[in-house]
Structures are given as C-alpha cells and as structure tokens.
Amino acid sequence: MKKRLLLPGYFLLTVLTAIYAQKPQTLTPAKTPEEVGFSTEKLKKLDAHFQELVDKGITPNAVMLVARKGKIVHEKAFGFSNLETKTPLKKDDIFRIASQSKLITTIGLMMLFEEGRFFLDEPVSKYIPSFKNTSVLVSYEEKDRSKYITRPAKSAITIRHLLSHSAGIPYEHPLQELPEFKVPFFCSVEKDLLKDVVDRIAARPLLSDPGTQFTYGLNTDVVGRLIEVLSGMPFDQYLHKKVLGPLGMTDTYFYLPAEKASRLVELYSKPDTGAKLSLHTNETYRNFAVSGQRTYFSGGAGLVSTIQDYAKICQFILNKGEFNGKRLLSRSTVDLMSRNQIDKSFVWDRQDKFGLGLQIITPESHYGDNATPGALTWGGMYCSEYTIDPKEDLMLLVFTNVHPYAHYSAFVRNFRILVYQALL
C-alpha cells in the first residue's frame, strides 16, 4: 500500500524534472514559424518594413533575431555594414551594444551575490571607500561651474541603488567639465583605468538622494569596479571567464582581436528626420573597439557583440539562469532581477519600472506597446534593443548603429510591434 501511494508523487517529480531539463541549451532554427506559434505571412510585414527603411536611407542596416521556446523563428540582415563600400550586412557582423552591456555586467555581479560576497543593501563605500561621505548638488553658477553648492546626502548609496539606477549618479553631469570630475563617456581610447574613473565618479556630487528616484547613469561602471574588488580579478577577465565563456559568447568583447576587427559595422549619424545618414564624427565612438590604449572596461556601455551572441544572454534569462549546459544563477535570483526595484519611480516618461539591470514593461507602459506586461527590455545608445518575454517564452532583438538617431524610438518600437502582431 505504501509503495502504491508513493508512485504518483514519484511520477510527478519525474515529469517536472523532465520538463525542467528541456529548457533549451542552444538556439536552433524552427522548421517553420508556425511550429512555435508565429505566422509566416505576418512576419513578411517585418521584412518589408526594414527593407523600406534601408531603401529610403532612414537606416544603413538592421539585423534582427526572433526566437520562441528556444527556436529561432526569424533571423535576417538588411542593408550595409558600410555605406561607402556598399558592403552587405551579415547576420554575424559585430555591433556596438552600449547599454546592453549592463545586463551582462549585472549577471556577473549577481553571481558574486549568490556566493555570499555582499548584500544588496550594503553601502557601496564598504567595498569602494571613495563613496564615503557622498554629497548632493544644490546649485551651481552657469557661467562658472567651479562655483557650486552641495549638501550631505541623506543616505549612503547601496549596491541595490547602483543596479536599479536610483543612486543619483547621472551620465551627463552639470560639473562634468571640471578636471576633477571628468570621466570617459561610454568608452575610451585613452589610458584610463576603471579604478581611477570610479573614484572620480564617487567624488562628483549626486543629483538626488540615493533611493529617491530613477537617475540613469554611470552606475554600472561602478558595478564593474565592484566586481574587481569582490572577485580579486580584473573586470574584463572576470566577465570573460565567468559569464561570456561559459555561455559560449565567443564574439562579445570590450576590444576586438585583430582577426575580427573587419566585422565591426560602421557608425553613422542621423540627428533629425530630414538629415541624411552621415559618418559619425566622434572617432572614439567609431573606433574604440579596434584602436587606442585598450585599458578602460566600461561595464555600462563598453561591449561590442553580435545579435547571435546576445540572444544567448536573452535565452539565459528565459531559462532562469542557465544556458549552454551551464547554470550561472539560480531561478530565484533571476526572479529578483526581474522585480521592481525603484518603488514608485518610473523609467523616464515610459511608465515602466526597473529591476536589477533591466527595464520591466508594465500594464500602463507608454513604451512597450503590445508587448506582454512583465516583459523585460533595454537598449543601447547606438540603437539596439532586446525584449525578453517570459510569459510567451519569447525573445526579440534588433540592432543597428546610428547615433544620434532621430528615428531611434520608431525603429525599435515598430520592430517590437511587428513581431508581436505576427504571433498566432
């Protein structure tokens, strides 16, 4: 009798184990879009839209990847990696992913969290002493910004504040041209070191008290330095050994090896809708990945990657912390990252929330359009973006490299709308 009673429980455990084991460890092409719930006919709208953007000179290129249940539904490249040479874009070309670096860096830090190296609500100053006695900017003189007034911050910056961009640390700072506060924006070709840059970030007055509002900025660069302190390894080496290597991300780098440099797409500008695409005038933005001193590793914006590589990170999140046969984070930690961490604040005017390293689309979203509430997203300043939808077991990514880009919002939002309209 006792043995018979145990059988249903044993059977359920076996079934659950089998289901859990089926989480895709690689991304493989779907036989047809319909196999995983997409309409072949409706996906044609996606192709027509992006080909039109190329034909009209609105974008130099676009590469996209859509996958559901671990099956690649749609993966195409449009346009040219270099407009001057008319080099056709390839699906494995390398793009500057800017702030999409943040999720990768966050994963790296949360692995140390699971090792018990820190608590989220500990002050950053415990590990990086330059963050002791932070101040908040009260006022400054417009004509002479060396004249400014500060007050003590009401609370210390915590690690949770860094990961949720609620520390009061911005990108653009009113005092950023003062020598003592000058730091690289996004990347560098100079002989900058992460420790020195982070100490200068710490010396700047905050724009708001920690924990009071969403202030997007250099927080994840500080996270990169925190990883160095906690792990005892250089940040770039840690990321490659602990995250990129295990997940099989062989085309993601801070600085490209010589044999892959030719795969980096060119960077263009289109600052207003009436302007023509033109070669970007900032040589650092264009060439940081293939030139310069190669000493600065920006966890917030410094990586380059392919859409195929970044899809592995997205599947890793969909799989709740594992991919390529490697579990790097527990399911509970991925769930923690996916929960609102900014209380009543919102991400700009989007009416969305922010977790640890990524944005959470809400039912009231002014940005997510027809995406599922609870889907996770973020993009990079050169115009690239991912959306990870756990409910639909879906990921969608689109990359180009244009900055500034008057069509940025329309480019990424229309992509997402056209993907979701193709679901059956």
Wavefront OBJ file of the C-alpha trace (Angstrom):
o trace
v 0.000 0.000 0.000
v 2.744 2.464 0.956
v 4.604 1.753 -2.290
v 1.460 2.458 -4.340
v 0.937 5.791 -2.539
v 4.459 6.863 -3.384
v 4.072 6.223 -7.112
v 2.023 9.352 -8.023
v 4.482 11.627 -6.228
v 7.450 9.895 -7.835
v 5.788 10.164 -11.258
v 5.111 13.904 -10.768
v 8.706 14.525 -9.717
v 9.956 12.643 -12.777
v 7.698 14.669 -15.095
v 8.725 18.003 -13.531
v 12.386 17.076 -13.751
v 11.984 16.166 -17.412
v 10.192 19.446 -18.161
v 12.871 21.474 -16.383
v 15.619 19.590 -18.223
v 14.038 20.534 -21.541
v 15.000 24.198 -21.232
v 16.882 24.889 -24.475
v 20.649 24.952 -24.029
v 21.259 26.031 -27.621
v 19.276 28.082 -30.115
v 18.218 26.136 -33.193
v 16.155 27.170 -36.239
v 12.441 26.397 -36.168
v 11.250 24.189 -39.017
v 8.547 26.757 -39.706
v 7.374 29.846 -37.791
v 4.062 28.085 -37.230
v 5.891 25.358 -35.278
v 6.337 27.824 -32.405
v 3.224 29.925 -32.890
v 4.156 32.570 -35.461
v 2.565 33.442 -38.787
v 4.881 33.212 -41.795
v 2.643 35.627 -43.661
v 2.607 38.247 -40.910
v 6.384 38.079 -40.466
v 6.682 39.323 -44.051
v 5.500 42.723 -42.770
v 8.651 42.843 -40.652
v 10.892 42.266 -43.657
v 9.034 44.771 -45.810
v 9.253 47.465 -43.128
v 13.003 47.197 -42.566
v 13.837 46.874 -46.248
v 11.890 50.080 -46.789
v 13.908 51.837 -44.066
v 17.110 50.845 -45.862
v 15.775 51.784 -49.310
v 14.697 55.235 -48.102
v 18.015 55.943 -46.382
v 16.440 56.003 -42.929
v 18.790 53.318 -41.633
v 22.083 51.985 -43.007
v 21.264 48.481 -41.845
v 19.336 46.301 -39.436
v 19.826 42.800 -38.135
v 17.052 41.036 -36.228
v 16.557 37.789 -34.380
v 13.291 36.406 -33.019
v 13.179 33.143 -31.072
v 10.453 31.347 -29.160
v 10.817 28.256 -26.993
v 14.485 28.142 -27.940
v 13.698 28.020 -31.670
v 14.832 30.811 -33.996
v 11.740 31.961 -35.860
v 13.229 34.820 -37.814
v 16.823 35.984 -38.347
v 17.693 38.399 -41.132
v 20.116 41.156 -42.051
v 19.248 44.193 -44.170
v 21.323 46.964 -45.690
v 25.047 47.576 -45.496
v 27.661 47.360 -42.771
v 29.473 50.167 -44.599
v 27.524 52.537 -46.838
v 30.622 53.903 -48.565
v 31.817 50.484 -49.758
v 28.293 49.047 -50.098
v 29.339 46.005 -48.053
v 26.208 43.911 -47.412
v 25.394 43.418 -43.738
v 25.860 39.857 -42.472
v 23.993 38.241 -39.595
v 27.230 37.732 -37.657
v 28.526 41.291 -38.017
v 29.615 42.980 -34.793
v 27.806 45.997 -33.312
v 28.493 48.456 -30.527
v 25.838 47.427 -27.976
v 26.472 50.254 -25.456
v 23.997 49.952 -22.563
v 23.074 46.382 -23.407
v 26.392 45.756 -21.630
v 24.570 46.481 -18.365
v 22.669 43.191 -18.204
v 25.854 41.184 -18.761
v 27.666 43.124 -16.018
v 24.695 42.704 -13.674
v 24.741 38.943 -14.195
v 28.425 38.946 -13.287
v 27.792 40.791 -10.025
v 24.771 38.674 -9.074
v 26.943 35.563 -9.359
v 29.063 37.053 -6.564
v 25.861 37.832 -4.648
v 24.988 34.147 -4.754
v 28.447 33.345 -3.394
v 27.628 35.428 -0.310
v 30.192 38.143 -1.089
v 27.791 41.038 -0.341
v 24.228 42.045 0.486
v 22.255 44.265 -1.883
v 21.519 46.878 0.768
v 25.074 47.276 1.970
v 26.707 50.642 1.290
v 28.983 50.705 -1.742
v 31.544 52.504 0.448
v 32.141 49.264 2.357
v 33.937 47.975 -0.747
v 34.871 51.221 -2.556
v 35.896 53.714 0.162
v 35.774 56.732 -2.175
v 31.965 56.570 -1.892
v 32.029 57.568 1.784
v 30.501 60.948 2.635
v 28.706 61.496 -0.684
v 27.073 64.865 -1.310
v 24.134 66.137 -3.364
v 24.382 69.088 -5.755
v 22.190 72.003 -4.643
v 23.150 74.742 -7.126
v 25.922 75.992 -9.393
v 26.773 79.136 -11.335
v 26.008 78.762 -15.031
v 28.940 80.930 -16.151
v 31.489 79.498 -13.715
v 30.668 75.956 -12.731
v 33.614 75.706 -10.380
v 31.318 77.658 -8.049
v 28.694 75.256 -6.746
v 26.939 74.347 -3.504
v 26.357 70.859 -2.123
v 24.821 69.260 0.966
v 25.427 65.864 2.552
v 23.405 63.021 1.053
v 20.604 61.836 3.331
v 21.669 58.207 2.996
v 24.513 56.102 1.618
v 24.490 54.620 -1.875
v 23.781 50.892 -1.705
v 24.575 48.193 -4.233
v 20.840 47.881 -4.938
v 20.791 51.581 -5.839
v 23.569 51.053 -8.389
v 21.851 48.098 -10.055
v 18.495 49.900 -10.242
v 19.860 53.328 -11.255
v 18.475 55.001 -8.166
v 21.791 56.184 -6.670
v 21.565 59.730 -8.037
v 24.512 59.140 -10.408
v 23.794 60.525 -13.917
v 25.527 60.300 -17.262
v 25.502 63.991 -18.142
v 26.515 65.998 -15.070
v 26.430 69.803 -14.729
v 30.003 69.758 -13.397
v 31.410 67.170 -15.796
v 33.897 69.563 -17.459
v 35.710 70.303 -14.215
v 39.031 68.401 -14.292
v 38.413 66.611 -11.002
v 35.068 65.256 -12.295
v 35.944 64.469 -15.911
v 35.337 60.819 -16.848
v 35.008 58.867 -20.112
v 31.553 58.734 -21.612
v 30.708 55.133 -22.548
v 34.169 54.210 -23.869
v 37.744 55.444 -24.103
v 40.816 55.236 -26.315
v 42.980 56.885 -23.656
v 44.959 55.157 -20.905
v 42.058 55.302 -18.452
v 41.709 52.770 -15.639
v 38.422 51.666 -14.116
v 39.565 52.306 -10.533
v 40.542 55.907 -11.277
v 37.370 56.638 -13.231
v 35.140 55.218 -10.496
v 36.920 57.290 -7.850
v 36.170 60.422 -9.899
v 32.526 59.343 -10.241
v 32.433 58.974 -6.446
v 33.845 62.481 -5.991
v 31.046 64.081 -8.028
v 28.021 65.374 -6.118
v 24.890 63.312 -6.730
v 21.879 64.819 -8.496
v 19.431 63.370 -5.955
v 19.471 61.487 -2.688
v 20.081 57.747 -3.089
v 16.909 55.697 -3.377
v 14.604 58.614 -4.142
v 14.276 58.500 -7.929
v 15.370 56.805 -11.143
v 18.505 58.575 -12.422
v 20.052 56.753 -15.349
v 23.818 56.992 -15.442
v 27.270 55.609 -14.757
v 26.076 53.214 -12.061
v 27.013 50.034 -13.921
v 30.553 51.276 -14.499
v 30.807 51.388 -10.702
v 29.429 47.825 -10.654
v 32.334 46.762 -12.861
v 34.783 48.119 -10.292
v 32.808 46.429 -7.511
v 33.251 43.115 -9.327
v 37.006 43.686 -9.359
v 37.101 44.376 -5.617
v 34.883 41.421 -4.692
v 36.411 38.865 -7.053
v 40.042 39.935 -6.944
v 40.140 39.748 -10.752
v 40.349 42.439 -13.441
v 36.805 43.149 -14.577
v 37.323 42.175 -18.215
v 38.952 38.876 -17.268
v 36.189 38.093 -14.784
v 33.466 38.731 -17.358
v 35.089 36.531 -19.994
v 35.895 33.707 -17.578
v 32.677 33.677 -15.560
v 29.944 34.834 -17.979
v 30.864 35.134 -21.652
v 32.960 31.973 -21.885
v 30.530 29.635 -20.090
v 27.604 30.888 -22.176
v 29.528 30.389 -25.432
v 29.548 34.105 -26.286
v 32.638 33.999 -28.498
v 32.001 37.293 -30.340
v 31.483 39.618 -27.361
v 34.400 41.840 -26.347
v 35.468 45.163 -24.924
v 38.199 45.317 -27.576
v 38.173 43.203 -30.706
v 41.056 40.906 -31.655
v 42.664 41.901 -34.957
v 41.137 38.974 -36.842
v 37.594 40.146 -36.010
v 38.048 43.906 -36.479
v 36.739 43.851 -40.071
v 33.378 42.574 -38.824
v 32.658 45.762 -36.834
v 29.941 47.750 -38.599
v 30.484 51.427 -39.344
v 28.844 54.054 -37.123
v 26.584 56.697 -38.658
v 24.589 59.730 -37.525
v 21.103 60.995 -38.384
v 20.289 63.697 -35.813
v 16.978 64.784 -37.321
v 14.414 63.145 -39.555
v 15.305 65.318 -42.546
v 19.042 64.677 -42.333
v 20.882 62.165 -44.465
v 22.895 59.384 -42.879
v 26.476 60.529 -42.412
v 29.641 59.050 -40.961
v 29.857 59.692 -37.216
v 32.300 62.473 -36.387
v 33.317 61.104 -32.971
v 36.386 58.972 -33.639
v 36.293 57.447 -30.146
v 32.745 56.157 -30.596
v 33.599 54.842 -34.049
v 36.902 53.169 -33.282
v 37.243 52.435 -29.541
v 36.773 48.697 -30.079
v 39.630 48.456 -32.575
v 42.110 51.147 -31.509
v 43.551 53.116 -28.606
v 45.063 52.045 -25.302
v 42.511 49.276 -24.521
v 42.769 49.824 -20.756
v 39.267 51.042 -19.850
v 36.499 48.491 -19.364
v 33.052 50.068 -19.135
v 30.502 47.684 -17.652
v 27.764 50.140 -18.530
v 28.426 50.702 -22.216
v 31.733 49.253 -23.387
v 30.931 45.941 -25.071
v 30.561 45.030 -28.731
v 28.711 41.896 -29.795
v 26.694 40.081 -32.435
v 22.964 39.620 -32.325
v 23.541 35.852 -32.190
v 25.759 36.175 -29.113
v 23.356 38.470 -27.308
v 20.484 36.086 -27.984
v 22.310 33.652 -25.674
v 22.020 36.128 -22.806
v 18.310 36.524 -23.547
v 17.759 32.757 -23.543
v 19.774 32.565 -20.326
v 17.215 34.891 -18.712
v 14.285 32.946 -20.213
v 15.860 29.740 -18.838
v 16.007 31.357 -15.373
v 19.786 31.402 -15.099
v 21.205 28.712 -17.364
v 22.280 28.188 -20.967
v 24.826 26.135 -22.879
v 24.644 23.488 -20.171
v 25.889 25.993 -17.571
v 23.876 27.333 -14.651
v 25.293 30.683 -13.577
v 22.376 31.985 -11.494
v 19.513 30.404 -9.595
v 15.930 30.850 -10.708
v 15.211 32.885 -7.584
v 17.968 35.392 -8.412
v 16.697 35.894 -11.978
v 13.235 36.467 -10.486
v 14.745 39.028 -8.103
v 16.382 40.859 -11.018
v 13.001 40.949 -12.778
v 11.114 42.639 -9.916
v 10.543 46.373 -9.486
v 13.426 47.923 -7.526
v 12.570 51.635 -7.884
v 9.429 51.786 -5.733
v 7.060 54.488 -7.063
v 9.532 55.954 -9.564
v 9.306 55.278 -13.288
v 11.792 54.916 -16.116
v 11.583 58.427 -17.573
v 8.157 59.021 -19.171
v 7.693 55.367 -20.103
v 5.574 54.460 -17.052
v 7.738 51.362 -16.717
v 9.753 50.036 -13.798
v 13.372 48.990 -13.429
v 14.680 45.840 -11.800
v 18.331 44.922 -11.384
v 19.948 45.696 -14.725
v 16.833 45.814 -16.929
v 13.502 47.561 -17.543
v 10.154 45.942 -16.721
v 7.236 46.688 -19.042
v 4.100 47.472 -17.022
v 0.404 47.224 -17.984
v 0.389 51.056 -18.084
v 3.513 51.282 -20.259
v 3.832 54.192 -22.678
v 6.721 52.391 -24.373
v 6.043 48.648 -24.502
v 3.072 48.936 -26.884
v 1.670 45.415 -27.492
v 4.389 43.594 -25.517
v 3.299 41.441 -22.599
v 3.289 43.225 -19.223
v 6.211 41.810 -17.270
v 8.421 41.554 -20.355
v 11.980 42.788 -19.838
v 13.818 45.169 -22.131
v 16.712 47.585 -22.584
v 18.709 49.078 -25.402
v 21.941 50.843 -26.291
v 22.556 54.418 -27.376
v 23.730 53.386 -30.866
v 20.218 51.965 -31.430
v 19.927 48.337 -30.437
v 17.420 46.681 -28.156
v 16.257 43.375 -26.721
v 12.898 42.298 -25.319
v 12.645 39.141 -23.197
v 9.107 37.900 -22.622
v 8.957 35.066 -20.046
v 5.198 34.580 -20.392
v 5.427 33.974 -24.150
v 8.848 32.247 -23.849
v 9.947 34.761 -26.461
v 12.940 36.963 -27.225
v 13.316 39.601 -29.898
v 16.402 41.622 -30.756
v 17.146 44.313 -33.317
v 20.479 46.081 -33.895
v 21.737 48.967 -35.979
v 24.480 51.518 -35.237
v 23.341 55.130 -35.670
v 23.889 57.939 -33.140
v 22.338 60.353 -32.607
v 19.331 58.830 -34.317
v 16.126 60.761 -34.809
v 14.301 57.524 -35.633
v 15.531 55.537 -32.608
v 12.188 55.145 -30.834
v 10.252 54.358 -34.005
v 12.953 51.894 -35.124
v 12.862 49.710 -32.010
v 9.161 50.088 -31.198
v 7.937 49.276 -34.691
v 10.155 46.198 -34.645
v 8.569 45.010 -31.407
v 5.027 45.800 -32.612
v 5.582 43.897 -35.853
v 6.959 40.861 -34.022
v 4.042 40.681 -31.600
v 1.439 41.141 -34.350
v 2.856 38.009 -36.007
v 2.086 35.774 -33.012
v -0.731 33.300 -33.642
l 1 2 3 4 5 6 7 8 9 10 11 12 13 14 15 16 17 18 19 20 21 22 23 24 25 26 27 28 29 30 31 32 33 34 35 36 37 38 39 40 41 42 43 44 45 46 47 48 49 50 51 52 53 54 55 56 57 58 59 60 61 62 63 64 65 66 67 68 69 70 71 72 73 74 75 76 77 78 79 80 81 82 83 84 85 86 87 88 89 90 91 92 93 94 95 96 97 98 99 100 101 102 103 104 105 106 107 108 109 110 111 112 113 114 115 116 117 118 119 120 121 122 123 124 125 126 127 128 129 130 131 132 133 134 135 136 137 138 139 140 141 142 143 144 145 146 147 148 149 150 151 152 153 154 155 156 157 158 159 160 161 162 163 164 165 166 167 168 169 170 171 172 173 174 175 176 177 178 179 180 181 182 183 184 185 186 187 188 189 190 191 192 193 194 195 196 197 198 199 200 201 202 203 204 205 206 207 208 209 210 211 212 213 214 215 216 217 218 219 220 221 222 223 224 225 226 227 228 229 230 231 232 233 234 235 236 237 238 239 240 241 242 243 244 245 246 247 248 249 250 251 252 253 254 255 256 257 258 259 260 261 262 263 264 265 266 267 268 269 270 271 272 273 274 275 276 277 278 279 280 281 282 283 284 285 286 287 288 289 290 291 292 293 294 295 296 297 298 299 300 301 302 303 304 305 306 307 308 309 310 311 312 313 314 315 316 317 318 319 320 321 322 323 324 325 326 327 328 329 330 331 332 333 334 335 336 337 338 339 340 341 342 343 344 345 346 347 348 349 350 351 352 353 354 355 356 357 358 359 360 361 362 363 364 365 366 367 368 369 370 371 372 373 374 375 376 377 378 379 380 381 382 383 384 385 386 387 388 389 390 391 392 393 394 395 396 397 398 399 400 401 402 403 404 405 406 407 408 409 410 411 412 413 414 415 416 417 418 419 420 421 422 423 424
